[in-house]
Amino acid sequence: MTEQQGQERRRHNRSPMKLNVRFLLHDGSEHSGVVTNVSVGGMCVKTSARPAAGSIIIAYVQDLGRLEGLVSRSERDGFAVRLTLSALRRDKLQEKLGQGYKQPGIEGRQHERESLAGVTRVQRADGREINARVIDLSLGGVSLAATEWPPLGEQVMVGKMRGRVVRHHPQGFAIEFSEIPPSRGSLAEQLVTSERSAA
């Protein structure tokens, strides 16, 4: 173990656990495994997959939600990840690790979602626009129905809100906002362009 890795482990106490995880690699392939310990600084994944050091990992961890990072080293039965989280995501993870886990399936709903009738425009990273219909939204993000799905991780503008694509679903995709608006009222004004502008 390098001195830097040792310092990282000392800064963030890792909690031993056994949580199912699905993760995506840079080539788009999906794999599964078990998270054996985690902190806001990193986690260890037990799996048969062997991504190269420095590979980007997008993981969906049971009870913890979506975590991102870079492979820091390979181990005999898996690999270690150095998490690269925004300040908001680090705070959310720290809160979950500190308060214990909720039942699977209800985590990640820190912001109550509600349905909203309307359509919006999503500006992709290359400047092209996608017309999309809002399925539901919260202060943290929005789920959209659309015929075109930007890839996971792409930075987009949805209405006047900046965010990135974090999930695909049968109807379209979900976006996590980069900043949380002060209220749902201000969010709706910035998000929904018109209820009649057709996709």
Backbone as a chain_set.jsonl record, in Angstrom:
{"seq": "MTEQQGQERRRHNRSPMKLNVRFLLHDGSEHSGVVTNVSVGGMCVKTSARPAAGSIIIAYVQDLGRLEGLVSRSERDGFAVRLTLSALRRDKLQEKLGQGYKQPGIEGRQHERESLAGVTRVQRADGREINARVIDLSLGGVSLAATEWPPLGEQVMVGKMRGRVVRHHPQGFAIEFSEIPPSRGSLAEQLVTSERSAA", "coords": {"N": [[0.857, -1.197, 0.0], [0.554, 2.206, -0.832], [1.945, 5.262, 0.579], [0.183, 7.39, 0.263], [-2.296, 6.065, -0.112], [-2.484, 4.872, 2.363], [-2.745, 7.11, 3.998], [-5.197, 8.023, 3.093], [-6.9, 6.008, 3.986], [-6.626, 6.399, 6.729], [-7.762, 8.903, 7.072], [-10.452, 8.494, 6.487], [-12.554, 6.447, 8.069], [-13.323, 3.188, 7.296], [-16.358, 1.399, 6.859], [-17.146, -1.898, 7.553], [-19.076, -4.145, 5.568], [-21.695, -5.767, 3.67], [-22.835, -5.347, 0.798], [-24.831, -5.505, -2.076], [-23.793, -4.711, -5.4], [-23.973, -3.069, -8.535], [-22.094, -2.234, -11.372], [-20.794, 0.013, -13.849], [-18.442, -0.014, -16.496], [-15.922, 1.837, -18.397], [-16.212, 0.969, -21.006], [-18.862, 0.501, -21.291], [-19.82, -1.915, -20.4], [-21.59, -3.956, -18.024], [-21.389, -5.036, -14.662], [-21.48, -7.127, -11.693], [-21.262, -7.376, -8.092], [-19.999, -7.384, -4.712], [-19.928, -4.953, -2.199], [-17.54, -4.641, 0.207], [-16.446, -2.944, 2.107], [-16.688, 0.552, 2.928], [-16.198, 4.099, 2.695], [-16.416, 7.698, 2.806], [-14.277, 8.247, 1.282], [-13.52, 6.028, -0.238], [-14.027, 2.609, -1.495], [-14.198, -0.992, -1.293], [-14.583, -3.568, -3.628], [-15.833, -6.75, -4.112], [-15.507, -8.946, -6.665], [-15.588, -10.636, -9.877], [-14.739, -9.177, -11.994], [-12.078, -7.302, -13.526], [-11.109, -4.408, -13.711], [-8.825, -1.991, -15.105], [-6.276, -0.162, -13.309], [-7.067, 3.186, -12.541], [-9.314, 3.247, -14.084], [-12.592, 4.504, -14.753], [-15.327, 4.183, -12.597], [-18.748, 3.654, -12.343], [-21.02, 3.101, -9.99], [-23.81, 1.363, -8.563], [-24.926, 1.056, -5.539], [-26.36, -1.086, -3.186], [-28.657, 0.286, -0.941], [-27.083, 2.582, -0.711], [-27.03, 3.958, -3.076], [-26.0, 5.759, -6.028], [-22.582, 5.793, -6.76], [-19.435, 7.164, -7.642], [-16.138, 6.757, -8.997], [-12.541, 6.131, -9.184], [-10.598, 3.337, -10.128], [-8.304, 2.273, -7.817], [-6.557, 0.235, -7.136], [-5.916, -3.252, -7.84], [-7.157, -6.247, -6.305], [-6.927, -9.542, -4.822], [-9.457, -10.752, -4.973], [-11.021, -8.827, -6.198], [-11.347, -5.287, -6.416], [-10.185, -1.976, -5.459], [-11.672, 1.211, -4.955], [-11.244, 4.66, -5.42], [-13.266, 7.101, -4.354], [-14.849, 9.722, -6.15], [-16.514, 12.248, -5.4], [-19.016, 14.81, -5.396], [-19.3, 17.655, -3.178], [-21.864, 17.704, -2.111], [-22.768, 15.066, -2.554], [-20.89, 13.687, -1.034], [-21.583, 14.554, 1.529], [-24.138, 13.447, 1.713], [-23.545, 10.709, 1.582], [-21.937, 10.449, 3.867], [-23.822, 11.028, 5.799], [-25.546, 8.826, 5.527], [-23.819, 6.716, 6.16], [-23.271, 7.372, 8.759], [-25.706, 7.294, 10.08], [-26.759, 4.818, 9.707], [-28.407, 2.261, 7.724], [-31.262, 2.51, 5.583], [-34.205, 0.631, 4.64], [-33.747, -1.451, 1.751], [-34.397, 0.017, -1.432], [-35.741, 2.31, -0.667], [-33.89, 4.162, -0.161], [-31.995, 7.084, -1.061], [-34.044, 8.79, -1.667], [-34.025, 11.472, -0.759], [-35.197, 13.818, -1.44], [-38.494, 14.495, -1.834], [-40.433, 13.166, -4.446], [-42.54, 14.36, -7.104], [-45.271, 14.278, -9.431], [-45.422, 16.018, -12.566], [-47.07, 17.793, -14.983], [-45.972, 18.501, -18.12], [-43.587, 19.687, -20.571], [-40.121, 19.798, -21.476], [-36.94, 21.13, -22.549], [-33.93, 19.535, -23.304], [-30.637, 20.322, -23.388], [-27.934, 18.976, -24.95], [-24.431, 17.985, -24.476], [-23.13, 18.539, -26.846], [-24.554, 20.625, -27.841], [-26.908, 20.103, -29.195], [-30.515, 19.826, -29.0], [-33.012, 18.135, -27.11], [-36.385, 17.351, -27.047], [-38.428, 16.652, -24.302], [-40.649, 14.894, -22.089], [-41.785, 15.576, -18.835], [-41.7, 13.234, -16.282], [-41.549, 12.85, -13.456], [-40.4, 14.91, -10.724], [-37.979, 16.244, -8.395], [-36.389, 18.223, -5.842], [-33.84, 17.427, -6.203], [-33.518, 16.247, -8.708], [-34.731, 15.117, -11.984], [-36.984, 13.035, -13.789], [-37.321, 11.961, -17.089], [-39.241, 11.443, -20.07], [-38.329, 10.409, -23.253], [-37.273, 10.153, -26.719], [-34.654, 9.959, -27.353], [-31.694, 9.073, -25.732], [-29.274, 10.461, -23.806], [-25.866, 9.511, -23.047], [-24.872, 7.873, -19.946], [-23.644, 9.99, -17.409], [-23.257, 12.235, -18.988], [-23.041, 15.766, -19.181], [-25.66, 18.062, -19.028], [-28.129, 20.571, -19.939], [-31.233, 21.144, -18.562], [-34.07, 22.686, -19.277], [-33.525, 25.557, -17.531], [-31.818, 24.488, -15.761], [-28.799, 23.013, -14.686], [-27.274, 19.819, -15.015], [-26.601, 16.248, -14.801], [-26.77, 13.161, -16.624], [-27.906, 10.372, -14.946], [-29.195, 7.955, -14.92], [-30.778, 5.441, -16.897], [-34.013, 4.493, -18.061], [-36.989, 2.554, -18.969], [-38.66, 4.459, -20.281], [-37.115, 6.692, -20.77], [-34.794, 8.83, -19.392], [-32.97, 9.823, -16.397], [-32.066, 12.796, -14.646], [-29.668, 14.285, -12.559], [-29.587, 17.199, -10.677], [-27.118, 19.799, -10.686], [-27.095, 21.824, -8.808], [-29.149, 22.499, -5.994], [-32.318, 23.858, -6.178], [-34.003, 26.604, -4.429], [-36.715, 26.114, -3.933], [-39.636, 24.133, -4.865], [-41.326, 25.61, -6.449], [-39.702, 27.54, -7.725], [-38.13, 25.743, -9.056], [-39.89, 24.472, -10.89], [-40.471, 26.645, -12.546], [-37.999, 27.079, -13.781], [-37.602, 24.716, -15.054], [-39.784, 23.563, -16.622], [-40.809, 24.312, -19.796], [-43.082, 24.6, -21.31], [-46.438, 23.415, -21.37], [-47.549, 22.652, -23.671], [-45.812, 22.681, -25.777], [-44.756, 20.56, -28.153], [-43.031, 17.422, -28.22]], "CA": [[0.0, 0.0, 0.0], [1.35, 3.424, -0.886], [1.735, 6.18, 1.7], [-1.03, 8.168, 0.011], [-3.451, 5.214, 0.172], [-2.57, 4.705, 3.803], [-3.283, 8.343, 4.557], [-6.63, 8.078, 2.774], [-7.604, 5.099, 4.887], [-6.65, 6.979, 8.073], [-8.687, 10.048, 7.098], [-11.841, 8.045, 6.402], [-12.727, 5.109, 8.609], [-14.203, 2.415, 6.438], [-17.322, 0.565, 7.56], [-17.307, -3.21, 6.926], [-20.465, -4.406, 5.202], [-21.894, -6.695, 2.558], [-23.899, -4.735, 0.013], [-24.799, -5.81, -3.502], [-23.441, -3.561, -6.236], [-23.865, -3.171, -9.989], [-21.247, -1.131, -11.792], [-20.513, 0.173, -15.267], [-17.085, 0.343, -16.856], [-15.854, 2.846, -19.449], [-16.619, 0.391, -22.276], [-20.305, 0.32, -21.267], [-20.195, -3.225, -19.865], [-22.147, -3.928, -16.667], [-20.938, -6.156, -13.842], [-22.051, -7.145, -10.344], [-20.349, -7.81, -7.051], [-20.381, -7.06, -3.334], [-19.094, -3.961, -1.518], [-17.179, -5.207, 1.506], [-16.28, -1.821, 3.032], [-16.869, 1.83, 2.242], [-16.153, 5.365, 3.413], [-16.6, 8.777, 1.846], [-13.077, 8.317, 0.461], [-13.348, 4.896, -1.14], [-14.714, 1.366, -1.17], [-13.657, -2.212, -1.855], [-15.606, -4.345, -4.326], [-15.503, -8.142, -4.374], [-16.109, -9.265, -7.963], [-14.687, -11.315, -10.814], [-14.273, -8.194, -12.978], [-10.744, -6.789, -13.231], [-10.828, -3.163, -14.436], [-7.461, -1.493, -14.946], [-6.089, 0.972, -12.399], [-7.397, 4.45, -13.176], [-10.593, 3.155, -14.793], [-13.749, 5.16, -14.14], [-16.359, 3.259, -12.137], [-20.051, 4.189, -11.94], [-21.582, 1.99, -9.235], [-25.109, 1.502, -7.904], [-24.726, 0.234, -4.356], [-27.545, -1.332, -2.365], [-28.878, 1.18, 0.208], [-26.277, 3.801, -0.772], [-27.286, 4.659, -4.324], [-24.992, 5.885, -7.083], [-21.268, 6.263, -6.34], [-18.471, 7.199, -8.738], [-14.747, 6.831, -8.567], [-11.487, 5.59, -10.032], [-9.962, 2.144, -9.579], [-6.994, 2.629, -7.251], [-5.691, -0.945, -7.163], [-6.569, -4.56, -7.934], [-6.933, -7.152, -5.194], [-7.046, -10.943, -5.226], [-10.843, -11.108, -5.292], [-11.782, -7.657, -6.627], [-10.558, -4.073, -6.593], [-10.504, -0.85, -4.584], [-12.088, 2.413, -5.678], [-11.158, 5.97, -4.761], [-14.489, 7.796, -4.739], [-14.753, 11.118, -6.58], [-17.871, 12.713, -5.154], [-19.224, 16.232, -5.132], [-19.473, 17.94, -1.752], [-23.225, 17.313, -1.74], [-22.831, 13.603, -2.499], [-20.1, 13.248, 0.122], [-22.392, 14.803, 2.722], [-25.228, 12.462, 1.73], [-22.978, 9.409, 1.931], [-21.526, 10.512, 5.268], [-25.044, 10.944, 6.61], [-26.031, 7.446, 5.495], [-22.889, 5.87, 6.902], [-23.326, 7.723, 10.172], [-27.013, 7.04, 10.676], [-27.219, 3.467, 9.424], [-29.071, 2.114, 6.435], [-32.703, 2.313, 5.489], [-34.535, -0.575, 3.907], [-33.459, -1.334, 0.32], [-35.463, 0.492, -2.294], [-36.279, 3.605, -0.279], [-32.81, 5.11, 0.003], [-31.801, 7.967, -2.192], [-35.179, 9.659, -1.861], [-33.929, 12.563, 0.205], [-36.109, 14.857, -1.885], [-39.746, 13.872, -2.253], [-40.739, 13.348, -5.859], [-43.929, 14.598, -7.444], [-45.543, 14.312, -10.859], [-45.594, 17.361, -13.113], [-47.471, 17.757, -16.388], [-45.274, 19.513, -18.888], [-42.439, 19.248, -21.357], [-38.95, 20.643, -21.328], [-35.902, 20.886, -23.537], [-32.643, 19.123, -22.755], [-29.522, 20.658, -24.268], [-26.845, 18.035, -24.766], [-23.091, 18.556, -24.399], [-22.728, 19.024, -28.169], [-25.404, 21.748, -28.215], [-28.205, 19.674, -29.726], [-31.596, 19.839, -28.02], [-33.977, 17.04, -27.095], [-37.656, 17.623, -26.386], [-38.726, 15.559, -23.377], [-41.795, 15.096, -21.201], [-41.454, 15.353, -17.427], [-42.431, 12.164, -15.592], [-41.628, 13.362, -12.084], [-39.227, 15.692, -10.356], [-37.76, 16.611, -7.005], [-35.378, 19.268, -5.778], [-32.545, 16.863, -6.551], [-33.404, 15.784, -10.083], [-35.948, 14.966, -12.761], [-37.08, 11.877, -14.668], [-37.885, 12.432, -18.346], [-39.559, 10.52, -21.158], [-37.785, 10.957, -24.486], [-36.924, 9.153, -27.719], [-33.189, 9.917, -27.422], [-31.125, 8.967, -24.395], [-27.849, 10.796, -23.686], [-25.156, 8.488, -22.265], [-24.684, 8.118, -18.522], [-22.556, 10.884, -17.069], [-23.178, 13.437, -19.832], [-23.501, 17.02, -18.598], [-26.725, 18.618, -19.863], [-28.993, 21.618, -19.4], [-32.642, 20.803, -18.699], [-34.626, 24.004, -19.028], [-32.442, 26.431, -17.082], [-31.092, 23.774, -14.715], [-27.666, 22.205, -15.127], [-27.208, 18.529, -14.347], [-25.995, 15.185, -15.594], [-27.582, 11.955, -16.771], [-27.453, 9.402, -13.955], [-29.902, 6.679, -15.013], [-31.679, 5.174, -18.014], [-35.164, 3.665, -17.72], [-37.7, 2.198, -20.201], [-39.272, 5.599, -20.963], [-36.165, 7.761, -21.079], [-33.609, 8.936, -18.556], [-33.065, 10.678, -15.213], [-31.009, 13.798, -14.519], [-29.416, 14.829, -11.226], [-29.217, 18.61, -10.786], [-25.83, 20.179, -10.096], [-27.4, 22.644, -7.64], [-30.516, 22.327, -5.524], [-33.029, 25.139, -6.134], [-34.548, 26.886, -3.107], [-38.08, 25.619, -3.744], [-40.222, 23.484, -6.033], [-41.905, 26.624, -7.314], [-38.647, 28.078, -8.579], [-37.671, 24.645, -9.901], [-40.83, 24.307, -11.998], [-40.315, 27.773, -13.461], [-36.764, 26.926, -14.533], [-37.55, 23.42, -15.736], [-40.834, 23.315, -17.607], [-40.893, 25.418, -20.746], [-44.461, 24.742, -21.773], [-47.196, 22.187, -21.306], [-48.092, 22.351, -24.978], [-44.788, 22.548, -26.799], [-44.693, 19.13, -28.406], [-41.718, 16.821, -28.441]], "C": [[0.891, 1.246, 0.0], [1.046, 4.291, 0.311], [0.452, 6.967, 1.512], [-2.282, 7.358, 0.307], [-3.611, 5.015, 1.667], [-3.136, 5.925, 4.478], [-4.777, 8.442, 4.305], [-7.419, 7.199, 3.716], [-7.677, 5.686, 6.304], [-7.63, 8.14, 8.159], [-10.135, 9.6, 7.174], [-11.938, 6.616, 6.919], [-13.735, 4.347, 7.766], [-15.095, 1.494, 7.268], [-17.426, -0.781, 6.854], [-18.781, -3.49, 6.678], [-20.506, -5.447, 4.1], [-23.096, -6.207, 1.777], [-23.74, -5.097, -1.454], [-24.508, -4.548, -4.306], [-23.494, -3.959, -7.708], [-23.005, -2.004, -10.438], [-20.986, -1.185, -13.294], [-19.054, 0.547, -15.462], [-17.093, 1.281, -18.056], [-16.287, 2.304, -20.801], [-18.122, 0.116, -22.347], [-20.76, -1.016, -20.707], [-20.65, -3.102, -18.416], [-21.744, -5.193, -15.923], [-21.601, -6.068, -12.469], [-21.008, -7.645, -9.367], [-20.9, -7.448, -5.687], [-19.412, -6.023, -2.795], [-18.826, -4.483, -0.12], [-16.835, -4.143, 2.543], [-16.338, -0.533, 2.234], [-16.687, 2.978, 3.217], [-16.415, 6.446, 2.385], [-15.387, 8.902, 0.925], [-12.918, 7.18, -0.53], [-14.123, 3.682, -0.696], [-13.969, 0.201, -1.816], [-14.79, -3.044, -2.429], [-15.08, -5.755, -4.56], [-16.252, -8.572, -5.628], [-15.097, -10.004, -8.816], [-14.147, -10.364, -11.865], [-12.922, -7.646, -12.55], [-10.468, -5.522, -14.05], [-9.409, -2.674, -14.146], [-7.413, -0.335, -13.961], [-6.324, 2.27, -13.162], [-8.698, 4.437, -13.934], [-11.693, 3.87, -14.022], [-14.793, 4.107, -13.796], [-17.61, 4.047, -11.787], [-20.804, 3.037, -11.3], [-22.926, 2.348, -8.62], [-25.117, 0.52, -6.741], [-26.023, 0.129, -3.563], [-27.554, -0.412, -1.146], [-28.098, 2.49, 0.148], [-26.489, 4.588, -2.053], [-26.068, 4.714, -5.23], [-23.695, 6.483, -6.517], [-20.318, 6.189, -7.533], [-17.06, 7.246, -8.188], [-13.797, 6.271, -9.595], [-10.884, 4.363, -9.35], [-8.566, 2.515, -9.093], [-6.034, 1.449, -7.251], [-6.546, -2.205, -7.324], [-6.23, -5.384, -6.703], [-7.211, -8.572, -5.66], [-8.47, -11.292, -5.67], [-11.671, -9.903, -5.708], [-10.879, -6.459, -6.843], [-11.017, -3.004, -5.617], [-10.781, 0.376, -5.437], [-11.845, 3.641, -4.812], [-12.335, 6.787, -5.249], [-14.207, 9.253, -5.102], [-16.156, 11.697, -6.527], [-17.909, 14.224, -4.985], [-19.412, 16.422, -3.627], [-20.849, 17.494, -1.269], [-23.333, 15.8, -1.601], [-22.017, 13.053, -1.323], [-20.898, 13.423, 1.41], [-23.507, 13.767, 2.851], [-24.706, 11.091, 2.146], [-22.558, 9.376, 3.392], [-22.73, 10.375, 6.192], [-25.559, 9.514, 6.661], [-25.12, 6.523, 6.291], [-22.968, 6.128, 8.398], [-24.617, 7.328, 10.852], [-27.507, 5.623, 10.453], [-28.069, 3.45, 8.167], [-30.573, 1.965, 6.572], [-32.958, 1.022, 4.729], [-34.234, -0.392, 2.432], [-34.667, -0.847, -0.447], [-36.002, 1.843, -1.903], [-35.167, 4.614, -0.037], [-32.731, 6.007, -1.2], [-32.974, 8.887, -2.449], [-35.147, 10.782, -0.838], [-34.867, 13.69, -0.151], [-37.369, 14.187, -2.437], [-40.045, 14.2, -3.712], [-42.226, 13.596, -6.057], [-44.066, 14.634, -8.956], [-45.75, 15.753, -11.301], [-45.93, 17.231, -14.588], [-46.756, 18.865, -17.137], [-44.145, 18.906, -19.698], [-41.309, 20.243, -21.161], [-37.973, 20.333, -22.447], [-34.594, 20.561, -22.827], [-31.568, 19.47, -23.774], [-28.347, 19.746, -23.955], [-25.487, 18.735, -24.792], [-22.63, 19.113, -25.742], [-23.609, 20.157, -28.677], [-26.746, 21.362, -28.793], [-29.247, 19.641, -28.619], [-32.518, 18.65, -28.211], [-35.246, 17.544, -26.42], [-38.022, 16.42, -25.531], [-39.935, 15.915, -22.525], [-41.404, 14.731, -19.777], [-42.332, 14.232, -16.866], [-42.638, 12.538, -14.129], [-40.356, 14.134, -11.785], [-39.162, 15.893, -8.857], [-36.743, 17.737, -7.016], [-34.011, 18.752, -6.195], [-32.396, 16.444, -7.999], [-34.749, 15.611, -10.742], [-35.853, 13.708, -13.606], [-37.85, 12.293, -15.907], [-38.198, 11.279, -19.288], [-39.095, 11.157, -22.458], [-37.457, 9.818, -25.442], [-35.419, 9.023, -27.897], [-32.634, 9.941, -26.015], [-29.652, 9.36, -24.423], [-27.15, 9.736, -22.842], [-25.041, 8.881, -20.794], [-23.477, 9.016, -18.298], [-22.485, 12.151, -17.9], [-23.756, 14.65, -19.107], [-24.506, 17.671, -19.556], [-27.344, 19.827, -19.166], [-30.432, 21.171, -19.625], [-33.419, 22.048, -18.288], [-33.479, 24.942, -18.698], [-31.576, 25.774, -16.015], [-29.966, 22.944, -15.318], [-27.645, 20.893, -14.348], [-26.497, 17.512, -15.207], [-26.884, 13.957, -15.572], [-27.037, 10.885, -15.827], [-28.121, 8.042, -14.096], [-30.704, 6.631, -16.304], [-32.836, 4.308, -17.516], [-35.973, 3.432, -18.99], [-38.288, 3.382, -20.968], [-38.282, 6.677, -21.38], [-34.974, 7.742, -20.151], [-33.861, 9.883, -17.387], [-31.848, 11.578, -15.131], [-30.897, 14.222, -13.056], [-28.942, 16.266, -11.391], [-27.88, 18.876, -10.107], [-26.015, 21.02, -8.842], [-28.859, 22.445, -7.276], [-31.202, 23.685, -5.464], [-33.674, 25.355, -4.77], [-35.936, 26.317, -2.868], [-38.568, 24.939, -5.005], [-40.815, 24.508, -6.992], [-40.876, 27.189, -8.267], [-38.122, 27.005, -9.508], [-38.579, 24.494, -11.113], [-40.69, 25.43, -13.016], [-39.075, 27.611, -14.334], [-36.75, 25.684, -15.408], [-38.527, 23.32, -16.89], [-40.995, 24.527, -18.51], [-42.322, 25.67, -21.188], [-45.156, 23.405, -21.622], [-47.694, 21.774, -22.685], [-47.036, 22.212, -26.055], [-44.476, 21.073, -27.008], [-43.268, 18.671, -28.601], [-41.613, 16.387, -29.903]], "O": [[1.866, 1.32, 0.749], [0.034, 4.105, 0.986], [-0.288, 7.194, 2.468], [-3.229, 7.873, 0.902], [-4.728, 4.991, 2.183], [-3.917, 5.812, 5.423], [-5.537, 8.881, 5.169], [-8.484, 7.589, 4.195], [-8.673, 5.494, 7.002], [-8.26, 8.345, 9.197], [-10.955, 10.236, 7.838], [-11.456, 5.684, 6.275], [-14.857, 4.805, 7.551], [-14.652, 0.89, 8.244], [-17.761, -0.82, 5.67], [-19.635, -3.116, 7.482], [-19.47, -5.942, 3.657], [-24.231, -6.597, 2.05], [-22.645, -5.006, -2.009], [-24.928, -3.453, -3.933], [-23.1, -5.067, -8.071], [-23.167, -0.892, -9.937], [-20.959, -2.247, -13.915], [-18.495, 1.328, -14.692], [-18.138, 1.501, -18.668], [-16.69, 3.079, -21.669], [-18.609, -0.433, -23.335], [-21.96, -1.24, -20.55], [-20.159, -2.253, -17.672], [-21.756, -6.286, -16.487], [-22.208, -5.053, -12.128], [-20.01, -8.254, -9.75], [-22.1, -7.233, -5.519], [-18.198, -6.189, -2.918], [-19.754, -4.739, 0.648], [-16.922, -4.408, 3.742], [-16.075, -0.516, 1.032], [-16.98, 2.855, 4.406], [-16.616, 6.143, 1.209], [-15.454, 9.584, -0.098], [-12.255, 7.341, -1.555], [-14.793, 3.698, 0.337], [-13.208, 0.387, -2.766], [-15.833, -3.207, -1.797], [-14.007, -5.935, -5.137], [-17.483, -8.567, -5.657], [-13.901, -10.003, -8.524], [-13.192, -10.702, -12.564], [-12.642, -7.535, -11.356], [-9.672, -5.561, -14.989], [-8.867, -2.918, -13.069], [-8.395, 0.389, -13.798], [-5.844, 2.44, -14.283], [-9.16, 5.483, -14.389], [-11.721, 3.844, -12.792], [-15.104, 3.241, -14.614], [-17.544, 5.006, -11.018], [-21.188, 2.092, -11.989], [-23.153, 3.485, -8.208], [-25.291, -0.685, -6.926], [-26.693, 1.129, -3.306], [-26.571, -0.341, -0.409], [-28.418, 3.423, 0.884], [-26.159, 5.773, -2.109], [-25.214, 3.827, -5.201], [-23.71, 7.537, -5.881], [-20.391, 5.26, -8.337], [-16.818, 7.708, -7.073], [-14.181, 5.972, -10.726], [-10.684, 4.358, -8.135], [-7.744, 3.011, -9.864], [-4.823, 1.639, -7.355], [-7.731, -2.22, -6.991], [-5.152, -5.241, -6.126], [-7.683, -8.778, -6.778], [-8.661, -12.04, -6.629], [-12.896, -9.933, -5.592], [-9.781, -6.587, -7.384], [-12.091, -3.103, -5.023], [-10.196, 0.553, -6.506], [-12.192, 3.666, -3.631], [-12.405, 7.133, -6.428], [-13.421, 9.928, -4.436], [-16.896, 11.638, -7.509], [-16.959, 14.835, -4.496], [-19.653, 15.46, -2.897], [-20.99, 16.974, -0.162], [-23.923, 15.304, -0.641], [-22.412, 12.07, -0.695], [-20.891, 12.55, 2.277], [-23.789, 13.272, 3.942], [-25.326, 10.395, 2.949], [-22.795, 8.386, 4.084], [-22.672, 9.705, 7.223], [-25.965, 9.038, 7.721], [-25.595, 5.647, 7.014], [-22.761, 5.223, 9.207], [-24.638, 7.058, 12.052], [-28.567, 5.255, 10.958], [-28.407, 4.497, 7.616], [-31.083, 1.384, 7.53], [-32.024, 0.394, 4.232], [-34.437, 0.697, 1.896], [-35.803, -1.231, -0.168], [-36.665, 2.488, -2.715], [-35.436, 5.779, 0.255], [-33.328, 5.727, -2.239], [-32.915, 9.701, -3.371], [-36.129, 11.015, -0.132], [-35.295, 14.443, 0.724], [-37.306, 13.409, -3.39], [-39.928, 15.344, -4.151], [-43.061, 13.114, -5.292], [-43.124, 14.968, -9.674], [-46.191, 16.599, -10.524], [-45.175, 16.635, -15.356], [-46.922, 20.042, -16.818], [-43.796, 17.739, -19.52], [-41.521, 21.378, -20.735], [-38.163, 19.379, -23.202], [-34.206, 21.232, -21.87], [-31.587, 18.966, -24.897], [-27.829, 19.742, -22.839], [-25.399, 19.926, -25.091], [-21.832, 20.049, -25.783], [-23.444, 20.609, -29.81], [-27.643, 22.201, -28.879], [-28.917, 19.453, -27.449], [-32.771, 18.215, -29.335], [-35.18, 18.109, -25.329], [-37.933, 15.283, -25.995], [-40.209, 17.089, -22.273], [-40.77, 13.703, -19.542], [-43.558, 14.283, -16.967], [-43.764, 12.54, -13.629], [-39.362, 14.025, -12.503], [-40.153, 15.734, -8.145], [-36.287, 18.158, -8.079], [-33.118, 19.54, -6.508], [-31.275, 16.297, -8.486], [-35.786, 15.913, -10.152], [-34.776, 13.351, -14.084], [-38.912, 12.908, -15.802], [-37.501, 10.264, -19.297], [-39.424, 12.309, -22.74], [-37.372, 8.66, -25.034], [-34.953, 8.073, -28.528], [-33.061, 10.751, -25.191], [-28.848, 8.643, -25.019], [-27.792, 9.116, -21.994], [-25.103, 10.059, -20.443], [-22.426, 8.833, -18.911], [-21.729, 13.061, -17.561], [-24.822, 14.573, -18.498], [-24.234, 17.812, -20.749], [-27.119, 20.072, -17.98], [-30.814, 20.854, -20.752], [-33.435, 22.426, -17.117], [-32.559, 25.106, -19.499], [-30.704, 26.419, -15.433], [-30.15, 22.261, -16.325], [-27.961, 20.867, -13.158], [-25.869, 17.852, -16.21], [-27.65, 13.738, -14.633], [-25.86, 10.531, -15.893], [-27.684, 7.072, -13.476], [-31.241, 7.644, -16.752], [-32.643, 3.473, -16.633], [-35.678, 4.054, -20.01], [-38.403, 3.317, -22.191], [-38.583, 7.49, -22.254], [-34.224, 6.766, -20.112], [-34.83, 10.642, -17.382], [-30.741, 11.183, -15.496], [-31.903, 14.486, -12.397], [-28.009, 16.532, -12.15], [-27.55, 18.265, -9.09], [-25.205, 20.951, -7.918], [-29.705, 22.246, -8.148], [-30.723, 24.581, -4.769], [-33.873, 24.395, -4.026], [-36.306, 26.06, -1.722], [-38.004, 25.128, -6.083], [-40.81, 24.303, -8.206], [-41.126, 27.309, -9.467], [-37.709, 27.305, -10.628], [-38.097, 24.397, -12.241], [-40.782, 25.191, -14.22], [-39.1, 27.971, -15.511], [-35.995, 25.598, -16.376], [-38.131, 23.021, -18.016], [-41.281, 25.629, -18.044], [-42.722, 26.812, -21.414], [-44.513, 22.361, -21.736], [-48.204, 20.667, -22.854], [-47.315, 21.685, -27.132], [-43.974, 20.415, -26.096], [-42.412, 19.416, -29.078], [-40.584, 15.852, -30.316]]}, "num_chains": 1, "name": "protein.A"}
